[in-house]
Amino acid sequence: MADSGHGVPVTCVADDAGREVCLDAPARRIVALSPGVTELLYAAGAGERVVGAVSFSDYPAEAARLPRVGSYDRLDLEALLALEPDLVVAWAGGNPREQVDRLPRLGLPVFFSDAGDFAAIASSLERFGALAGTETVADEAARALREGVTALREQHAEAAPIPVFYQVWEQPLMTVNGEHWISQALALCGGENLFAEEAPLVPRIGVEAVLARDPEAIITGGMGEPDSSWLEAWRDFPEMTAVRRDNLFFIDPDLVQRATPRLLEGTRALCDRLESARERR
């Protein structure tokens, strides 16, 4: 907490783009520019202060009723400005930068968020709490997340490794590399991401590459519904270990494909799937 020089306390927080964002009062009208950011703000206790969000901001349930300001990759700046926000939380890795860069010139404070792992999620909660004046809720949520991660790490520290292929998409076939939070979640459970060394965060690969690495387990969330079609397609390759042992696992993508506190729940589910694979050895 600093002072503006006029006796007004100022809160300054570093964002994920290395910029310092300062507010002379807790944010009361916040616009969130990704579904993950929306979820993080609610988890930090700032949900009642979120007045707008992009499409697919659907968690918690009340977020689905927020006014929309376009999609994460094409913002509706007119709709955003009409909401008169006193803070915009942008997605550093996904929003159109040329659109977001216009906002400070229009007098709007912008915080760039890009949580990429458990530590960054916890830190984001704390920083959002500081900006919204909801530190009590935010700090408790961050503490619970850190403690949950520590418990999982200790629980599975001696688990036998399982070579895993995590499928993000079908056409084109996509997975995650070792820097992605899904890969880090798998590692907590003793899972070994077979494509960890790929350069892109979400690399495109071929079926032949999966067959060559012969995963012991394949995990996917499909299109977001309990739909086994992506997994069933792998049964065309019965010689693969994952197919032979029936280690084809569905997981709710909302629990693992957004960097939010729900990733802890998703990681527990991943650990359960991998434990099933160990039991089938």
N, C-alpha and C positions, 0 to 999 in steps of 0.2 A: 504493500500500500504506500503510495507516494502522495505528494501534495501538489496541486495545480499551480500554487503560487498565489491563489486567491482564497485560501482556506478551505478549498474543496478537495476531499480525498480522491485520489486517482488510483484505479487498479490497472496495473500493466502486466500482461501475460505474453510470453513468447509463443508464437504459433509454429506450425510444422513446416513453414517456409523460412523460418529463422527471423521473422519480423516481430517487432514488439507492437502489441495491440493494447491501447490504453483507453479506458472508459472512466468518465468522471462520476458515473452512477451505475448501479447494476442494470444490465440490459433488461428491458421490459417487453420489447417487441423484436423477436429474433426470427430470421428466415433461414431455413436449412436447405442446402443445395445438393444433398444426396440422401437416399433412404437411410444409410448408415449413420450419417450425421444426425438426422432426425431422431433415430433411436438412441444415440448417445446422449443427446440433449435431454430426452425424457428420463433416461437412466440417471442423469446428473441432477434430477429434481427440477429441471427448467421447462418441463413440458407445458405448463400453463403460460409460459412466456413465448412459446413458438407460435407465430401467427401465420406462417406460410411455409410450404415445403414443395419439393419437386414430386413428380409422379412416382408411383410405387413406394412412397413413404407410407407404409401400412402397419407399422408396429411402434408402440402399442396401438390398440384398436382406435383410440381417439385420434391418432395421427392421420388415419385415413380420411378424416373429415376436414382436414386443414385446407384452406385455399391453396390452389396450385400456382406455381410460378414457372411452368414449363417442365422440361425433363432435365436430368443432370447434364446431358450433352447439348441441350439447346434451351437456354433460359428465355423466359418471357420477361424481359426487363420492365416493360410497362406494368405488368401485373405485380412484379416485385416492388417497384417504386410506389405503387398505389397503397401498399401495405404499410408504408412509412416505418420501416424497421430502424431500430437503433443499433442493430448488430446483424451482420450477414455472416454465416458460417459456410465457407466454400469447401469443396472437395478438391484438394490440391492436385490429385492425380487424375481427375476426371472431368471437371467443369471446363467449358471453353474459356481459356485464359483471357482472350481479347474482350469477352463480355464482362468477366469478373473484374478486369482491370479498369473498367469504366466506373465501377461503383465508388471507389474512393474519391474519384474526381467529382462525383455527385454528392460528396459529403457523407458517405456511408462507411462506417468502420467494417473492415473485412478481416475475419480470422480464417486462415487456411488450415484445414484439418486433413491429415493423411495418416491415420492410425494404421500401422502395419503389423503389429504383434500385440501380445498380451500387455507388455510393459507400456506400449504407446496407448493402448485402450485405457488403461488405468490412469495414465497421465492426462489423457484427454478429458476424462471425467472430472479430474481435479481442476483442470484449467477452465472447463465450462462452468463448473461450480463457482469459481472465483469471479468469472465474468457476469454470471447471472445472480450472484449473491445467494447461492444455494449450496454453500460449502458443506454443511452438515450432511445432507443427503449424498452429495457427490463424493465426499471423502470416505463415507461408509461404503458406498458402492465400489470404490477403488480398492479399499481394504479387503472387502469380501472377495473381489476378483483375484487379487494377489494371493490371498490365503488359499483359495480354491485351486489355483495353479500349482502352488507349492505342494498341496496335498496330493494332487494327481501325479506330480513328478516323483514324489516319495513312494507312492503306491505302486508305480510301474517302473521303478528304477532298475529292478532286476528282471524285468519281463524279457522273454526271448524275442529277438527281432523278427518282424514280419515284413517281407518285401511287398510294397503296396503300389498299385496304380490308382490314383484318384482322378476320376473323369469329371471335368468341368462342363464339357459340351460334347455334342455328338458330331455335328456337321458344321464346321470342321472339327475333327477330334482335338480336344484341348485338355491340358492338365495344368499343374502348378510346379514351379521350381522350388528349390530349398529355402528361398527367402520369403516365400508366401506364408501367411499365417496358418493356412491349412496344413502345409508341410510341417510347420513348427508344432501344430496341435497333434499331428500324427506322431511326431517324434516323442512327445510327452507320453504316448501310449506304447512306445516301443516299435512304432511303424517306421519303415525305411522307404522314403519316397524314391522310386526307381528313376525319376526324372529330375532329381534335385540339382544336378549339375547343368541343366539347360540354362541358357543366358536369359531369355525373356521370363518375366514373372509368370505369365500365363502362355506357355509355348504351345504351338500347333505341332502335332506329331502325326505319324502314320500308324495304322494298325500293325504293320510289320514291326515297328519299333516296340510296341507293347508285347507282341508275341516273342520277340527276341529276348526281352528281359524276363519273361515268364513270371509275372507277379503271383504271389501266393494269395493275395486278396485284391479285389477290385471294388472300389467304393464310388458311388455317385449319388447325386440328388436329383438327377433328371431335370424335368421342367418345373420342379417345385411341388408337384403332387405325388402321392404314393404311386408312381408309375414305374413299373419294372421293365419297360420296353428297352431302355438303353442297356440294362444288365442282361436281359434275355438275348440280345444280339451277340453277346460274347459266347453263348453256348454253341455257336457255330464252330468254336475252336476247342473241342473236348480234350485235346492234348495239353492245354494250358493248366497249370497247377490250380489256379483260382477256380476254374470251371470244374476240374476233376474233383475238388474237395467241396464244391458248392459254396465257395467263399465269395459270393457276389452280393454285396451289401448296399442297401439304400439308406440314405440319411437325409433328413430335412435340410435342404440347402440354406434356408434362412438361418439355421443355427451355426453354419460354418462359413458361409460365403459372404457374410457381413462382419466386419471387424467391430463387434459390439460386445457387451458383457454376455450376451447369449452364446458367444463362442465357447464359454466354459461348459455350458450344457451340451453343446455340440461335441466338444472334445470328450466329455464323459461318454457320449453315444459312440464316438469313434473307438474309444478304449473298449467298450463292450463288444463291438464288432470284431476287433482284433483278438480279444480274448476268446471269442467263439472260434476264430481261425486257429488259435493255438490248441484248442481242445480237439480239433479235427486232424491233428498231425498223427 
